[in-house]
Amino acid sequence: MIARFALALALAATLWGQMPAAGAAEPADPSEPRLELDAGGDSWMLSAEFEVPLTRAFEDAVRRGVPLYFVLEFELIRPRWWWTDERVAERSMVYRLAYHALTRQFRLGFDGLTQVFDSLDEATRTMAGIRNWRVVDAARLSPGTEYEARVRLRLDTSQLPKPFQVNAITSRDWNPQSEWKRFTFTPPTPRSAQ
């Protein structure tokens, strides 16, 4: 009986040690969005994975020389029960995906930079994997306060040529719905303040 109790206690201690800490920034699923402090501790950086909504119509349009614009949007909100929610941070970044027929390469432009890829799949994978995107200064967030964060990657149909904009209104293939990825975020209280 005592041996079983000791075994159960040891098993519980082992499992307890493997559980993530409450309020940790790292989610259990690595594909879920997460916020982490940069090396200097002065900014929160976003990392996330997306499914790029490329249909056959999009692929054909890109290969025929029509550039596609995707917008990465991030919002951080502090809920308030006594007033409207406070919008703490809003960031966006525009990606331009185009095909260069002479070199037979895909070009992905963002933040003044351009990357070249041999396949559309490589270009979209790069666009879908956001790493260490600076979204908010650490000084703007209160430690121990819960925030609601949301992020999405969507096609900007307003940047399409006019004939394609008409298709975007009438065809589901040209207007894929991108859902917000939502998660709660609580900046940890510094150890010196505990």
N, C-alpha and C positions, 0 to 999 in steps of 0.2 A: 504494500500500500504506500509506504513512504517512498519506495523506489519509483513508483508510478507518478507520485506527486512531484518528485524531483525532476523526472523526465519531462513532465508537462510544463513545469516551471522553466526549465532550460529551453524547451521548444518555444514557449511564449517570449522569453527574453531574446532569442535569436530572431524570431519574426518581428518583434518590436524594434530591434536594431535596423531591420531592413525597410521599415516604413519611412516614407518621406516626412520631413518636418512640416508642421502646419504652417501655411502661408509661404511655403517655399516657391520661388519663381519658376522652378523647373517642373513642368507637368509630367505625368506618367507616360504619355504618348509623345514621342519626339517630333511627330508631325504637327502637333498643336502649337499655336502661336505662344511665344514667351517673351518676357521682357527681362533683360539682364543689365546690370551696371557695366559701364565701360571700365577700362583699366584704371583710369584716373578717378573714377567714382563720381564724375560730374554730370553724366548723361545716362539715360536709359535707352538701351538698344533693342530693337525688335528683330526676332527671327521667326520665320513662318514658312510653311509649304502650301502651295495652291495647285489646283487643277486648272490648267489654262483651257478655257472653253473654245477650242479650235474645232470647227466643223469642217466638213469637206468643202463647203462654199468658201470659208475663210482661207483654207489652204490653196484652193484654186485662185482666189483673188490675189493672194500674196505672190504666188508664182507668176502671175501676169503683171506684176508691177504695182499693185495697189498696196500702199503702206497701211499697216494696222496700228492703231494707238491704244495702248492699255494703260489704265490708271490704277495705281496702288494707293489706297486710301486708308488712313489710320485715324481713329478718334479715341480720346481718353476722357471719360466723363466721371464726375464725382456726384453720386446720387444724393439728393437732399429731400427729406420728407416734408420740410416746411416751406420749400420754394422750388422753382424749377431746377432741374439738374444743371450743375456747373460744367461747362465744356472746358476742360483743362488744357487739352492739346488737340490740334488737328494738323495732319501732315499729308501730303500727297506727292507722288512721283509719277511722271509720265514715261512710258516705254514706247519706242517707235520700232516696229518690226517690219523690215522690208527685204525684198529680194533683189540682188544685183545680177542681171542676166549675163553680163560680160564675164564676170568671174564665177558665176554660178554659186554664189555664196549668199547666206542670209546675214543681215546686219541688224543688230539690236542696239539701239541708242537710248541712253538714259543719263541724266545728270551731266550732260556735256561730254560723255564718253561714248565710244562705239566699240562693240565687240563683233567679230566676224566668226561665223559658224558655217560648217559644210552641210549641215542638215537642219531642217526646220525643227526636228525633235530636240536637238542640242540647244537651239536658241530658246525654245519654249521652256525647256527644263531649267535653263539659267534664269529666265524671267520668273519662273514659278518658285524658285528657292531664294527667299529673302534672308540675308545674313547680316546681322549687326548694322541695321539701319537706325541711325540716331533719330529718335522721335520726340523726346522731351528732356528738358534739363532736370537733373535730380533736385535742384533747389525749388522747383515748382510743385513738388509732391510732398505731402505730409506723411511722415512715417507712421505706420499703424492704421492709416485710413484706407478703406476699401474703395477701389475705383473699378469702373466698368470699361473695358477696352474692347474695341472691335476693329477688324481689318478686313479688307477685301481687295481682289484684283478683278477689274472688269474691263470690257471692251468699251472704248469711248466712241459710240456711234456718231456723235456730232462731228468727229474728225474724218469720217468717211466721205468720199466724193458723193455728190447729190444723188445720182442714180442708186447708189448702194444704200443711202439713207432711207430712200423709199422702200427698198427691200427690207431694211431693218425694222420698219414700222409694220410691214405686212407678213414677214416670214420669221418663224421661230428660229430657223437656222442662222439668221443674221442678227438675232437679238437674244443671245443666251443670258439667262438670269444668273447672276453671281450673288451668292448669299454672303452676308457678313459672317465672319468667324468671330464669335464673342467669347470673352473670358474675363474673369475677375482678377484683379491684381491688387496686392497690398504690399507697399514698400516696407521692408523690415525696419524695426526700430534699431538704431545703432547700439552695440553692446555697451558703450560708455553711458548711454542714457537709461539703460535698464537697471 
